[in-house]
Amino acid sequence: MEESSTLLTIVGLLIIISIVTLLIIKKISPVVGMILIPIVGALLIGHGFGDI
């Protein structure tokens, strides 16, 4: 149980850091960043499109 919550924490922090970084350096628009990056993060930890 603790291993899965640690994975979720790490992926969540990476999502936040990547969104903020990409927005600061203006490599991505806010709408795309707030939609696309969390979906990619959810897919990386094993959730499918049905779960999202």
mmCIF file of the N, C-alpha and C atoms, coordinates in Angstrom:
data_MODEL
# 
_entry.id   MODEL 
# 
loop_
_atom_site.group_PDB 
_atom_site.id 
_atom_site.type_symbol 
_atom_site.label_atom_id 
_atom_site.label_alt_id 
_atom_site.label_comp_id 
_atom_site.label_asym_id 
_atom_site.label_entity_id 
_atom_site.label_seq_id 
_atom_site.pdbx_PDB_ins_code 
_atom_site.Cartn_x 
_atom_site.Cartn_y 
_atom_site.Cartn_z 
_atom_site.occupancy 
_atom_site.B_iso_or_equiv 
_atom_site.pdbx_formal_charge 
_atom_site.auth_seq_id 
_atom_site.auth_comp_id 
_atom_site.auth_asym_id 
_atom_site.auth_atom_id 
_atom_site.pdbx_PDB_model_num 
ATOM 1   N N  . MET A 1 1  ? 0.831   -1.197 0.000   1.00 0.00 ? 1  MET A N  1 
ATOM 2   C CA . MET A 1 1  ? 0.000   0.000  0.000   1.00 0.00 ? 1  MET A CA 1 
ATOM 3   C C  . MET A 1 1  ? 0.870   1.253  0.000   1.00 0.00 ? 1  MET A C  1 
ATOM 4   N N  . GLU A 1 2  ? 1.915   1.245  0.821   1.00 0.00 ? 2  GLU A N  1 
ATOM 5   C CA . GLU A 1 2  ? 2.761   2.430  0.902   1.00 0.00 ? 2  GLU A CA 1 
ATOM 6   C C  . GLU A 1 2  ? 3.522   2.658  -0.395  1.00 0.00 ? 2  GLU A C  1 
ATOM 7   N N  . GLU A 1 3  ? 3.874   1.579  -1.076  1.00 0.00 ? 3  GLU A N  1 
ATOM 8   C CA . GLU A 1 3  ? 4.612   1.705  -2.335  1.00 0.00 ? 3  GLU A CA 1 
ATOM 9   C C  . GLU A 1 3  ? 3.766   2.394  -3.406  1.00 0.00 ? 3  GLU A C  1 
ATOM 10  N N  . SER A 1 4  ? 2.484   2.063  -3.480  1.00 0.00 ? 4  SER A N  1 
ATOM 11  C CA . SER A 1 4  ? 1.626   2.693  -4.484  1.00 0.00 ? 4  SER A CA 1 
ATOM 12  C C  . SER A 1 4  ? 1.356   4.158  -4.155  1.00 0.00 ? 4  SER A C  1 
ATOM 13  N N  . SER A 1 5  ? 1.230   4.479  -2.873  1.00 0.00 ? 5  SER A N  1 
ATOM 14  C CA . SER A 1 5  ? 1.012   5.883  -2.519  1.00 0.00 ? 5  SER A CA 1 
ATOM 15  C C  . SER A 1 5  ? 2.271   6.708  -2.751  1.00 0.00 ? 5  SER A C  1 
ATOM 16  N N  . THR A 1 6  ? 3.438   6.099  -2.577  1.00 0.00 ? 6  THR A N  1 
ATOM 17  C CA . THR A 1 6  ? 4.688   6.797  -2.879  1.00 0.00 ? 6  THR A CA 1 
ATOM 18  C C  . THR A 1 6  ? 4.792   7.061  -4.370  1.00 0.00 ? 6  THR A C  1 
ATOM 19  N N  . LEU A 1 7  ? 4.407   6.094  -5.191  1.00 0.00 ? 7  LEU A N  1 
ATOM 20  C CA . LEU A 1 7  ? 4.425   6.275  -6.640  1.00 0.00 ? 7  LEU A CA 1 
ATOM 21  C C  . LEU A 1 7  ? 3.474   7.391  -7.058  1.00 0.00 ? 7  LEU A C  1 
ATOM 22  N N  . LEU A 1 8  ? 2.285   7.413  -6.475  1.00 0.00 ? 8  LEU A N  1 
ATOM 23  C CA . LEU A 1 8  ? 1.323   8.473  -6.793  1.00 0.00 ? 8  LEU A CA 1 
ATOM 24  C C  . LEU A 1 8  ? 1.852   9.845  -6.388  1.00 0.00 ? 8  LEU A C  1 
ATOM 25  N N  . THR A 1 9  ? 2.522   9.904  -5.248  1.00 0.00 ? 9  THR A N  1 
ATOM 26  C CA . THR A 1 9  ? 3.096   11.168 -4.792  1.00 0.00 ? 9  THR A CA 1 
ATOM 27  C C  . THR A 1 9  ? 4.175   11.659 -5.735  1.00 0.00 ? 9  THR A C  1 
ATOM 28  N N  . ILE A 1 10 ? 5.061   10.759 -6.141  1.00 0.00 ? 10 ILE A N  1 
ATOM 29  C CA . ILE A 1 10 ? 6.152   11.132 -7.042  1.00 0.00 ? 10 ILE A CA 1 
ATOM 30  C C  . ILE A 1 10 ? 5.607   11.586 -8.392  1.00 0.00 ? 10 ILE A C  1 
ATOM 31  N N  . VAL A 1 11 ? 4.661   10.837 -8.945  1.00 0.00 ? 11 VAL A N  1 
ATOM 32  C CA . VAL A 1 11 ? 4.086   11.205 -10.244 1.00 0.00 ? 11 VAL A CA 1 
ATOM 33  C C  . VAL A 1 11 ? 3.323   12.524 -10.133 1.00 0.00 ? 11 VAL A C  1 
ATOM 34  N N  . GLY A 1 12 ? 2.609   12.732 -9.041  1.00 0.00 ? 12 GLY A N  1 
ATOM 35  C CA . GLY A 1 12 ? 1.897   13.990 -8.842  1.00 0.00 ? 12 GLY A CA 1 
ATOM 36  C C  . GLY A 1 12 ? 2.835   15.184 -8.776  1.00 0.00 ? 12 GLY A C  1 
ATOM 37  N N  . LEU A 1 13 ? 3.933   15.024 -8.056  1.00 0.00 ? 13 LEU A N  1 
ATOM 38  C CA . LEU A 1 13 ? 4.915   16.106 -7.987  1.00 0.00 ? 13 LEU A CA 1 
ATOM 39  C C  . LEU A 1 13 ? 5.567   16.361 -9.337  1.00 0.00 ? 13 LEU A C  1 
ATOM 40  N N  . LEU A 1 14 ? 5.853   15.297 -10.080 1.00 0.00 ? 14 LEU A N  1 
ATOM 41  C CA . LEU A 1 14 ? 6.433   15.471 -11.415 1.00 0.00 ? 14 LEU A CA 1 
ATOM 42  C C  . LEU A 1 14 ? 5.465   16.180 -12.360 1.00 0.00 ? 14 LEU A C  1 
ATOM 43  N N  . ILE A 1 15 ? 4.184   15.879 -12.230 1.00 0.00 ? 15 ILE A N  1 
ATOM 44  C CA . ILE A 1 15 ? 3.173   16.555 -13.050 1.00 0.00 ? 15 ILE A CA 1 
ATOM 45  C C  . ILE A 1 15 ? 3.151   18.047 -12.733 1.00 0.00 ? 15 ILE A C  1 
ATOM 46  N N  . ILE A 1 16 ? 3.137   18.384 -11.452 1.00 0.00 ? 16 ILE A N  1 
ATOM 47  C CA . ILE A 1 16 ? 3.106   19.795 -11.054 1.00 0.00 ? 16 ILE A CA 1 
ATOM 48  C C  . ILE A 1 16 ? 4.361   20.522 -11.514 1.00 0.00 ? 16 ILE A C  1 
ATOM 49  N N  . ILE A 1 17 ? 5.520   19.910 -11.288 1.00 0.00 ? 17 ILE A N  1 
ATOM 50  C CA . ILE A 1 17 ? 6.787   20.540 -11.678 1.00 0.00 ? 17 ILE A CA 1 
ATOM 51  C C  . ILE A 1 17 ? 6.863   20.723 -13.185 1.00 0.00 ? 17 ILE A C  1 
ATOM 52  N N  . SER A 1 18 ? 6.440   19.715 -13.937 1.00 0.00 ? 18 SER A N  1 
ATOM 53  C CA . SER A 1 18 ? 6.526   19.836 -15.395 1.00 0.00 ? 18 SER A CA 1 
ATOM 54  C C  . SER A 1 18 ? 5.557   20.887 -15.932 1.00 0.00 ? 18 SER A C  1 
ATOM 55  N N  . ILE A 1 19 ? 4.354   20.976 -15.372 1.00 0.00 ? 19 ILE A N  1 
ATOM 56  C CA . ILE A 1 19 ? 3.403   22.002 -15.817 1.00 0.00 ? 19 ILE A CA 1 
ATOM 57  C C  . ILE A 1 19 ? 3.959   23.392 -15.533 1.00 0.00 ? 19 ILE A C  1 
ATOM 58  N N  . VAL A 1 20 ? 4.430   23.610 -14.319 1.00 0.00 ? 20 VAL A N  1 
ATOM 59  C CA . VAL A 1 20 ? 4.950   24.926 -13.951 1.00 0.00 ? 20 VAL A CA 1 
ATOM 60  C C  . VAL A 1 20 ? 6.161   25.287 -14.798 1.00 0.00 ? 20 VAL A C  1 
ATOM 61  N N  . THR A 1 21 ? 7.071   24.333 -14.981 1.00 0.00 ? 21 THR A N  1 
ATOM 62  C CA . THR A 1 21 ? 8.276   24.599 -15.770 1.00 0.00 ? 21 THR A CA 1 
ATOM 63  C C  . THR A 1 21 ? 7.932   24.934 -17.212 1.00 0.00 ? 21 THR A C  1 
ATOM 64  N N  . LEU A 1 22 ? 7.077   24.141 -17.825 1.00 0.00 ? 22 LEU A N  1 
ATOM 65  C CA . LEU A 1 22 ? 6.720   24.395 -19.220 1.00 0.00 ? 22 LEU A CA 1 
ATOM 66  C C  . LEU A 1 22 ? 5.963   25.709 -19.392 1.00 0.00 ? 22 LEU A C  1 
ATOM 67  N N  . LEU A 1 23 ? 5.163   26.078 -18.404 1.00 0.00 ? 23 LEU A N  1 
ATOM 68  C CA . LEU A 1 23 ? 4.462   27.358 -18.488 1.00 0.00 ? 23 LEU A CA 1 
ATOM 69  C C  . LEU A 1 23 ? 5.420   28.533 -18.304 1.00 0.00 ? 23 LEU A C  1 
ATOM 70  N N  . ILE A 1 24 ? 6.387   28.386 -17.414 1.00 0.00 ? 24 ILE A N  1 
ATOM 71  C CA . ILE A 1 24 ? 7.337   29.476 -17.177 1.00 0.00 ? 24 ILE A CA 1 
ATOM 72  C C  . ILE A 1 24 ? 8.209   29.727 -18.397 1.00 0.00 ? 24 ILE A C  1 
ATOM 73  N N  . ILE A 1 25 ? 8.675   28.647 -19.032 1.00 0.00 ? 25 ILE A N  1 
ATOM 74  C CA . ILE A 1 25 ? 9.546   28.847 -20.196 1.00 0.00 ? 25 ILE A CA 1 
ATOM 75  C C  . ILE A 1 25 ? 8.742   29.000 -21.488 1.00 0.00 ? 25 ILE A C  1 
ATOM 76  N N  . LYS A 1 26 ? 7.420   29.050 -21.349 1.00 0.00 ? 26 LYS A N  1 
ATOM 77  C CA . LYS A 1 26 ? 6.496   29.311 -22.470 1.00 0.00 ? 26 LYS A CA 1 
ATOM 78  C C  . LYS A 1 26 ? 6.644   28.303 -23.610 1.00 0.00 ? 26 LYS A C  1 
ATOM 79  N N  . LYS A 1 27 ? 6.775   27.042 -23.258 1.00 0.00 ? 27 LYS A N  1 
ATOM 80  C CA . LYS A 1 27 ? 6.845   25.978 -24.258 1.00 0.00 ? 27 LYS A CA 1 
ATOM 81  C C  . LYS A 1 27 ? 5.491   25.332 -24.508 1.00 0.00 ? 27 LYS A C  1 
ATOM 82  N N  . ILE A 1 28 ? 4.488   25.668 -23.700 1.00 0.00 ? 28 ILE A N  1 
ATOM 83  C CA . ILE A 1 28 ? 3.180   25.037 -23.821 1.00 0.00 ? 28 ILE A CA 1 
ATOM 84  C C  . ILE A 1 28 ? 2.112   26.045 -23.381 1.00 0.00 ? 28 ILE A C  1 
ATOM 85  N N  . SER A 1 29 ? 0.952   25.973 -24.003 1.00 0.00 ? 29 SER A N  1 
ATOM 86  C CA . SER A 1 29 ? -0.127  26.873 -23.591 1.00 0.00 ? 29 SER A CA 1 
ATOM 87  C C  . SER A 1 29 ? -0.772  26.332 -22.307 1.00 0.00 ? 29 SER A C  1 
ATOM 88  N N  . PRO A 1 30 ? -1.362  27.202 -21.497 1.00 0.00 ? 30 PRO A N  1 
ATOM 89  C CA . PRO A 1 30 ? -1.942  26.741 -20.234 1.00 0.00 ? 30 PRO A CA 1 
ATOM 90  C C  . PRO A 1 30 ? -3.027  25.683 -20.399 1.00 0.00 ? 30 PRO A C  1 
ATOM 91  N N  . VAL A 1 31 ? -3.871  25.817 -21.406 1.00 0.00 ? 31 VAL A N  1 
ATOM 92  C CA . VAL A 1 31 ? -4.956  24.849 -21.595 1.00 0.00 ? 31 VAL A CA 1 
ATOM 93  C C  . VAL A 1 31 ? -4.391  23.466 -21.915 1.00 0.00 ? 31 VAL A C  1 
ATOM 94  N N  . VAL A 1 32 ? -3.441  23.417 -22.822 1.00 0.00 ? 32 VAL A N  1 
ATOM 95  C CA . VAL A 1 32 ? -2.836  22.135 -23.193 1.00 0.00 ? 32 VAL A CA 1 
ATOM 96  C C  . VAL A 1 32 ? -2.080  21.547 -22.010 1.00 0.00 ? 32 VAL A C  1 
ATOM 97  N N  . GLY A 1 33 ? -1.359  22.377 -21.280 1.00 0.00 ? 33 GLY A N  1 
ATOM 98  C CA . GLY A 1 33 ? -0.592  21.895 -20.136 1.00 0.00 ? 33 GLY A CA 1 
ATOM 99  C C  . GLY A 1 33 ? -1.456  21.326 -19.035 1.00 0.00 ? 33 GLY A C  1 
ATOM 100 N N  . MET A 1 34 ? -2.591  21.959 -18.783 1.00 0.00 ? 34 MET A N  1 
ATOM 101 C CA . MET A 1 34 ? -3.464  21.497 -17.706 1.00 0.00 ? 34 MET A CA 1 
ATOM 102 C C  . MET A 1 34 ? -4.294  20.278 -18.099 1.00 0.00 ? 34 MET A C  1 
ATOM 103 N N  . ILE A 1 35 ? -4.379  19.985 -19.381 1.00 0.00 ? 35 ILE A N  1 
ATOM 104 C CA . ILE A 1 35 ? -5.139  18.819 -19.835 1.00 0.00 ? 35 ILE A CA 1 
ATOM 105 C C  . ILE A 1 35 ? -4.216  17.659 -20.183 1.00 0.00 ? 35 ILE A C  1 
ATOM 106 N N  . LEU A 1 36 ? -3.221  17.912 -20.998 1.00 0.00 ? 36 LEU A N  1 
ATOM 107 C CA . LEU A 1 36 ? -2.400  16.841 -21.559 1.00 0.00 ? 36 LEU A CA 1 
ATOM 108 C C  . LEU A 1 36 ? -1.453  16.203 -20.545 1.00 0.00 ? 36 LEU A C  1 
ATOM 109 N N  . ILE A 1 37 ? -0.769  17.004 -19.759 1.00 0.00 ? 37 ILE A N  1 
ATOM 110 C CA . ILE A 1 37 ? 0.242   16.467 -18.844 1.00 0.00 ? 37 ILE A CA 1 
ATOM 111 C C  . ILE A 1 37 ? -0.371  15.569 -17.760 1.00 0.00 ? 37 ILE A C  1 
ATOM 112 N N  . PRO A 1 38 ? -1.475  15.941 -17.103 1.00 0.00 ? 38 PRO A N  1 
ATOM 113 C CA . PRO A 1 38 ? -2.075  15.011 -16.136 1.00 0.00 ? 38 PRO A CA 1 
ATOM 114 C C  . PRO A 1 38 ? -2.579  13.708 -16.768 1.00 0.00 ? 38 PRO A C  1 
ATOM 115 N N  . ILE A 1 39 ? -3.075  13.784 -18.001 1.00 0.00 ? 39 ILE A N  1 
ATOM 116 C CA . ILE A 1 39 ? -3.513  12.557 -18.678 1.00 0.00 ? 39 ILE A CA 1 
ATOM 117 C C  . ILE A 1 39 ? -2.322  11.642 -18.927 1.00 0.00 ? 39 ILE A C  1 
ATOM 118 N N  . VAL A 1 40 ? -1.217  12.211 -19.382 1.00 0.00 ? 40 VAL A N  1 
ATOM 119 C CA . VAL A 1 40 ? -0.006  11.414 -19.604 1.00 0.00 ? 40 VAL A CA 1 
ATOM 120 C C  . VAL A 1 40 ? 0.478   10.811 -18.285 1.00 0.00 ? 40 VAL A C  1 
ATOM 121 N N  . GLY A 1 41 ? 0.438   11.584 -17.212 1.00 0.00 ? 41 GLY A N  1 
ATOM 122 C CA . GLY A 1 41 ? 0.840   11.069 -15.902 1.00 0.00 ? 41 GLY A CA 1 
ATOM 123 C C  . GLY A 1 41 ? -0.043  9.921  -15.437 1.00 0.00 ? 41 GLY A C  1 
ATOM 124 N N  . ALA A 1 42 ? -1.344  10.037 -15.652 1.00 0.00 ? 42 ALA A N  1 
ATOM 125 C CA . ALA A 1 42 ? -2.263  8.961  -15.265 1.00 0.00 ? 42 ALA A CA 1 
ATOM 126 C C  . ALA A 1 42 ? -2.013  7.701  -16.079 1.00 0.00 ? 42 ALA A C  1 
ATOM 127 N N  . LEU A 1 43 ? -1.725  7.874  -17.362 1.00 0.00 ? 43 LEU A N  1 
ATOM 128 C CA . LEU A 1 43 ? -1.438  6.708  -18.197 1.00 0.00 ? 43 LEU A CA 1 
ATOM 129 C C  . LEU A 1 43 ? -0.127  6.044  -17.792 1.00 0.00 ? 43 LEU A C  1 
ATOM 130 N N  . LEU A 1 44 ? 0.851   6.837  -17.357 1.00 0.00 ? 44 LEU A N  1 
ATOM 131 C CA . LEU A 1 44 ? 2.136   6.278  -16.950 1.00 0.00 ? 44 LEU A CA 1 
ATOM 132 C C  . LEU A 1 44 ? 2.037   5.414  -15.698 1.00 0.00 ? 44 LEU A C  1 
ATOM 133 N N  . ILE A 1 45 ? 1.116   5.738  -14.792 1.00 0.00 ? 45 ILE A N  1 
ATOM 134 C CA . ILE A 1 45 ? 1.009   4.933  -13.578 1.00 0.00 ? 45 ILE A CA 1 
ATOM 135 C C  . ILE A 1 45 ? 0.042   3.762  -13.735 1.00 0.00 ? 45 ILE A C  1 
ATOM 136 N N  . GLY A 1 46 ? -0.498  3.600  -14.944 1.00 0.00 ? 46 GLY A N  1 
ATOM 137 C CA . GLY A 1 46 ? -1.273  2.394  -15.205 1.00 0.00 ? 46 GLY A CA 1 
ATOM 138 C C  . GLY A 1 46 ? -2.767  2.567  -15.326 1.00 0.00 ? 46 GLY A C  1 
ATOM 139 N N  . HIS A 1 47 ? -3.277  3.759  -15.220 1.00 0.00 ? 47 HIS A N  1 
ATOM 140 C CA . HIS A 1 47 ? -4.708  3.972  -15.400 1.00 0.00 ? 47 HIS A CA 1 
ATOM 141 C C  . HIS A 1 47 ? -5.029  4.017  -16.885 1.00 0.00 ? 47 HIS A C  1 
ATOM 142 N N  . GLY A 1 48 ? -6.181  3.500  -17.257 1.00 0.00 ? 48 GLY A N  1 
ATOM 143 C CA . GLY A 1 48 ? -6.611  3.531  -18.648 1.00 0.00 ? 48 GLY A CA 1 
ATOM 144 C C  . GLY A 1 48 ? -7.517  4.719  -18.909 1.00 0.00 ? 48 GLY A C  1 
ATOM 145 N N  . PHE A 1 49 ? -7.918  4.870  -20.162 1.00 0.00 ? 49 PHE A N  1 
ATOM 146 C CA . PHE A 1 49 ? -8.804  5.978  -20.510 1.00 0.00 ? 49 PHE A CA 1 
ATOM 147 C C  . PHE A 1 49 ? -10.163 5.837  -19.835 1.00 0.00 ? 49 PHE A C  1 
ATOM 148 N N  . GLY A 1 50 ? -10.587 4.624  -19.554 1.00 0.00 ? 50 GLY A N  1 
ATOM 149 C CA . GLY A 1 50 ? -11.847 4.414  -18.848 1.00 0.00 ? 50 GLY A CA 1 
ATOM 150 C C  . GLY A 1 50 ? -11.797 4.903  -17.410 1.00 0.00 ? 50 GLY A C  1 
ATOM 151 N N  . ASP A 1 51 ? -10.635 4.839  -16.782 1.00 0.00 ? 51 ASP A N  1 
ATOM 152 C CA . ASP A 1 51 ? -10.469 5.319  -15.410 1.00 0.00 ? 51 ASP A CA 1 
ATOM 153 C C  . ASP A 1 51 ? -10.405 6.836  -15.343 1.00 0.00 ? 51 ASP A C  1 
ATOM 154 N N  . ILE A 1 52 ? -9.905  7.433  -16.415 1.00 0.00 ? 52 ILE A N  1 
ATOM 155 C CA . ILE A 1 52 ? -9.731  8.885  -16.422 1.00 0.00 ? 52 ILE A CA 1 
ATOM 156 C C  . ILE A 1 52 ? -11.082 9.522  -16.638 1.00 0.00 ? 52 ILE A C  1 
# 
